């Protein structure tokens, strides 16, 4: 199962989330630990503040020195009625030698008799919260153990509850900080990735034959080699495409001369039936050469001029009418009394309409008409009475060099692909549907020019 997203921005955001969560968790744990340590330090300081004066008396005069009146602040804390502190002096066997008037039941810990220094302990039970300190003291009578304790159940409950009470506040604080850090990092990452989005938009705008390349200004150093490599690849592809076009143009031009010679030789044949058949084959081959030249030409820049689509169709009908008549067919121009303005190249649009009409003439039965229909705002329909195009093949007929056997006719498989390319360059499309009464209708749909 993939956890990390595929996009670079998504991966950065995912990484920032993990870092923010880890940082927040570590911060919460560390701050909570420091609060616990601070509370413990305060308790220990409070216990030592009681133990130190008692230790001084024990060191100076032994256990009997504790019978003398204690300083007022310390006596108040050891008071039987309201005090929270108690003490106890144990001998080496753990017997009590002296104690305060009020003794907490959890104070006596004979097992805690340190050889040096202090040992602190804590007792937490239902209804009980007690902190204690055990210290070894050298007296004139010998070593004793001084134990001081403080009842935290009531007076110091607030201090003891500080860590747990502050926990969720700490979580909110660090959680909010983590969210803010995440949003800041996401915004920073998006800003840093802006040059890449700009480069993607520039790459999407590059068309075949275009001299545009992806700009390198403002690109991060890590991405710059990739941009330069892509631009280099585009240059090499453009050079290869130009070589291919030049080769196709050279081949097509070289074929025109022998084709013209053959057409002249066919006219000299005595057998007119064979001559007519050869002439049809040579005309088909000549159209193939023309279409190869058209396919080899570099696409023009996006069209800007306004063109009357009706005038283009009238010119195509007039040009192809003689050839259609010799083949026993005719071209019927329907509509076009009013101009149909489109924004496009008239020569290219005429080439597209001519290919559609020639395709219809190739598949229309003898004695029928190919209808060239002009529909507002900017649609040209070419309808024939041929075998039609099966629905399963309609997505294939516009692919270059694809041919289907429609009534045993021959074709190059280039003309309709050129129509689709020209329509796409003009922001239009080509569709196919069945013709009422049989045959096919090819519709060239273009966006109308603004008035």
N, C-alpha and C positions, 0 to 999 in steps of 0.2 A: 504494500500500500504506500503510495507516494504522499509524504507529509509536506515537504517543501513545495511551494508553488513553482510554476515554470517560468514566469516572467522575472526579469532582474529586479524590478521594483518590488514585486511580491516577495522575492527571496530576501531582499534587504529588509523589508518590513517584518518578515518572519524572524530574521536574525535579531532585529531590534527588539521585537517582542520578547524573545528568549532572554536577551541581555537585560531588558528592563525588569522582567519578572525575577531573574536571578539576582539583580542588583537590589531590588526591593526586598526580596526575601532575606538576603544577606544583611541589608541595612536594618530590617526589623529585628532579626536575631541579634545583631551586634548591639543595637541600642537597648533592647530589652535586657540583654546581659549586663550592659553597663549600668542600667538602672538598678538591677538586682545587686550588683557589686556596690553601688553607692549606698543602697539601703543597708546592706550588711556592714559597710564601713561605718555608717552613722551609728548603728547598734553597738559595734565593737568600741567605738570612741566613747559612747555613753557608758558602757560597762567598765572601761579602763578609767574613766573619770571617777568612778566609785572605788575601783580596786586600788588605784595608786595611793590615795591617802591612807587606806587601811594597811597597805603593804608597808608604808613608811613607819606606821606605829608598830607593826609587828616586828620589823627589823630593829627598831630602836628599843622596845621594851617587852617584846613577846606578847603572849595572848592577853596578859593582864592590862596591857596598855590600851586595849579596846574598851575597857570599862570607863575610861575617862570620857567626858562629854565630847561629842563629835561636832564639827562645824555645822552651823545652822542649815545651809543648803543640803548638805549630805544627810543630816538628821531628818530633814523633811522628806527626802526620798526614801529613807528607811523607816518612816513612821508606820506604826502598826495599823492605824486606821486608814490613812489615805496614800501611803507610799506604795510604789510599785516595784521597788528594789529590795532585795534581801541578800544576805551573805552568810557564809558558813566557813568555819575553820576546822579542818580535819587533821588528825595526826597520821603517822605513817601507816597505821592499821585501819584507817578509815573511820575512826571514832570521832564524834563531834566534840571539839574542844570549846568552841564558842559559836554563837550565831546571833543574828538580829532578832528583834522581838517577833517579827513576822517572817515566817519561812515558807517559801513556795514548795509544794510537795515534789516538784520536778527538779529542785535544785541539787540535792545530794547526788553526786556522781563520784563515788570512790574509785571507779575504774579510770577516771581521768586525772592522773597525777603526773604531769609532765616533769621531766628532769630539768628542763629549762624552758623559758619563754612562756607563752600563753597558749591555751587550747580553748577554742570557742565551740559551742554546741548549740543546737536548735531543736526544740521539741514542738512539733505541730500535730495536734490531735483535735478531734471534735470538741469545741468549747475551750481549747487551750492553745496558746501561742506563747512560747517561752524561749528566751535567749539567755545563754549562760557563758561564763568564762571561768576557766580553772587555771591557777597559777601556783607554782612552787615558790615558797618564801623561806629564806634562811633567817631564823630568829635566834636570840641568845639561848633559848631552850632547845634548839634543834630545828630541823626542817619541818614545815607544816605545808598544808595545801589550802590555799584561799580560793573559795568558789563564790562568785558573784553572779546573780541572775536578775532578770528583769521580766516582769509579766507584761506582755504586749497585747493581751487580749482586749483591753479596753482603751487605755490611754494612747497606745501607739498603733492601734489597729489601722488608722489612716495611712501611716508611713509604711506599714507592712503590706498594705493592699495597693500601694502605688504601682508596682510592676504589672499586676494583673489588670488593674483598673485602666492603666495607660496603654495596655496592649492594643486594643482596637483603635484607639486614637493614633497610635503609631502606625498601625496598618493603613488607616485612612490617609495619614500624612504621606507615607512612602508610596502607597498605591496611587494617590493623586500625582505625586512627583513622577512616578513611573509612567503614568498616562501622558502627562505633559511632555516628558522626555521622548516618549514614543511619537507623539504628534509632531514635536519639533524635528525629530530625526526623519519621520516620513516626509514632512514638508521639505526638509533639506535634501533628502534623496530625490524627491520629485524635481526640485529645482536643478539638482546636479544632472539629472537625466534629461532635462529639457533639450540640450543639444542633440541627443540621440533621437528624440521624437522629431525634431526639426530635420535631422538627416533622413529619417524614414519618410517624411513627407516629400523631401527633395527626390529621394529614390523612386517614390511612387509616381512622381511627375515626369520621370525620364521615359521618353517614347522612342521607338526605333527610328534611327536617323537623327535623333536629337543630339546636339553638342553639349547639352547640360550634363553636369556631373555633381556629385555630392560635395558640398562645401566643407572645408576643413577649419574654418574660422571658429574659434571658441570650443573646439573639440578637446576633450581630455586626452592627455598623452597616452593613456592606456588604450583608447579607442582609435587614435589617429592612425596607427598601422593598418587596422582593419579597413577604415575608410579609404586609405590610399590603395590598398589591395583591391577593393571593390571598384574604385575608379579605373585602376589599371586593367582589371578584367573587362570592364565596359569598353575601354578603348580597344582591347584585343578583339572583343566580340564585334564591335563596329567595323573594324578593319576586315575581319573574316566575312562579315555580311556584305561589305562593299566588293570584296573579291568575288563572292558568289554572284552578286548582281552583274558585275562586269562580265563574268563568264557566261551567264545566261543571255545577256544582251548580245555578246559576240556570237554565240551559237545561233540565236534567233536571226541575227542579221546575215550570217553566212548561209542560212537556209533559204532566205528570201530569193536570192539570185537563182539557184537551181529550180526553185518552185516556179518562178516566172518563166524560165526556159521550158519546163515541162508543160506549163499551161499553153505555151505557144505550140509545142509539138503535138499536144492533144488536138488542137484545132485543125491540124493537117491530116488527121486520121480519116480514112474513107468510111469506116464503120461508125456511123453516128451513135448507135446504141452503146457501143463500147466507149466511145469518146465521152458521151454524157455521164456514164458511170465513173470513168476516170476523172472527169472534171469535178464531179461531186466529191470524190475522194481528195482531190487536190485542194478544193475549196475548204474542206474540213481541215486539212493539214495547214492551210494558210491561216485559218482562224486560230488553230492551236499555236502557231508561231506568234501571231498577234497577242494572244493571251499570255504566252510566255514572256513577251516583251513587257506587257502590262504588269505582270506579277514581279518582274525583275526591277521595275522602276521603284525608286525610293518613294515612300508615301509623302505627299506634300504636307506642309504645316496645316494646323487646324484652320478650316475655312472661315473667312470673315465676310466675303462679298455676298450680296443678295443675288439670288438666281431664280428665274421664273421656271419652275418645274414643268409647267404646261408647255412652254417653248422648247424645253429639252426633249420632252416626249414627242412633240410634233416633228422635230428634227430627226429623231431616231426612226419614227414611222416612215418618213419620206425616204430615208436612206435605205431601209431594209425592205421597202415595198417591192422594188423590182425583183430582188432575190426570192422573196416570198411568192410572187406571181409565177416565176419560172418553176418553182417547186409545187405549184398547184394549190397554193394557200394564199390567204390575204390577211392584212392587218387592219383591224377596225379600231379607230381612235374614238373613245367615248368620253365626253366631257372636255374640259380644258378651254371653254369659252372665256373664262376669267383667269387672270394670272394666279398661280399658286406660288407665293414667294417663300423661299427657304434660304437659309444662310449656308452657302456651300459653294463648291467648285463646280461650275457647269460642265466642264469636260469630264470630271470624274463621275458626276451623276449621270451624264449621258452614257458613259461606259457601263455603269451598273444597269441602267434601263435597257441598253442594247443587249447585254448578256442575258437578261431575263427574257427578252423577246426572242433572241436566237435560240435559247433553250426551249421556249414554247414552240417555235417553228419546227425544231428538230423532232418534237414528240407529238405534234398535232397531226391527225390524219389528213390526207389529201382531200381538198375540196372543202375544208373547214376554215374558219377565221380565228385568228388569235386576237383577243380583245385587249386593248390597252386602255384601261379605265383610269380616269383622273378624279380623285375624290378630295374635297376640302377637309381639313385645312392643308394637308401636304402628304397625300398618300397616292401611290401608283400601284395599281393592280394589273397583273398580266395573267389572263385566263386562257386556257386551251382546252380542247376536247380529247386529249390524249388519255393514256391509261391511268393517269393520276399518280400520286405518291403515297405509298402505304404509310400509315401513321407511325409504324416502328422505324421507318427510314427517314422521317422528316428532320430528326436531329443530326443525321449523318450527311445529308446532301450538301451542306455548306462546308464540309471538311475538304481540304485541298486533295485532289487526285482520287476522291471517292466517287465511284460510278455505280449506278444500278441499271439493270436491264429493263428499261421502260420501252417495251414494244420493239426490242431488238435494235434500238438506235445506238449510235456510237457517239462518244463525247470524250473530252479531255479531262474532265473532273476538276477544271480550274475556274471556269466562268462563274459558277455560283459561289465559290469561296471568295472570289474577288468582290462579288456583290455584297456579301456579308461584311467584308473588311471595309468597303467604302461606306456602307450604312453605319457601321460602328464609328468610323472616323467623323461622321456627320452627326453623331448623337442619335442615330435612328436604329431601326431593326428590320429584319426580314422574317415574314411568317409564311406558312403554307397551310392551305385548307382545301377541302374538296370543292370542286365546282358543281353547281347545280346542273344536273343532266349529264354529269361525267366530266372527267378531267381534273386539272389542278388549278389553283389560284395562288400565285406568288404575290405577296403584298410588301412593297417597299414603303415603310412608314418613317417619315422624317419630321423633326420639329419645325413648325412654321416660324418664319422670321418675324420679329417684332415689327409692327407697322411703322 
